[in-house]
Amino acid sequence: MVRYFDDIRTDESRAFQVYLILIGLAYERKIATYGMIADLLGFKGAGTLARILGHIIIWCEANDLPRLTVLVVNQETGLPGEGIGELSDLDAQREQVFQFNWFSLVPPTPEELDASYQTVLKGKSA
């Protein structure tokens, strides 16, 4: 049975979808704007991506992987958003993402992405 992401509207399922998009971008050595990602997801605006991308960056950090989310940038500034962390060596961070063999990994499940995200949220509220 075919399933569609539009039928599963959780942040973690959308994070899984964006993860797949980002590893394709990494393989092609490309970046995308928030608007481009929003369009691919069928969203009306890019403002809804913070929590979705947050799932990915937290999972990457928890597993000592390059930050895939450095490939998503603001159209006007060409820079990732505020939650990305230290941007002083953005080119080197992108190169790490480009060089990493993302297709050697079994992709994280939506549940794994959410577990990492919830762990960080619980740590912040403690």
Helices and strands as residue ranges (DSSP letters): G 5-7, H 11-28, E 32-33, H 34-41, G 46-49, H 50-62, G 68-71, E 72-73, G 82-84, H 90-99, G 102-104, H 110-125
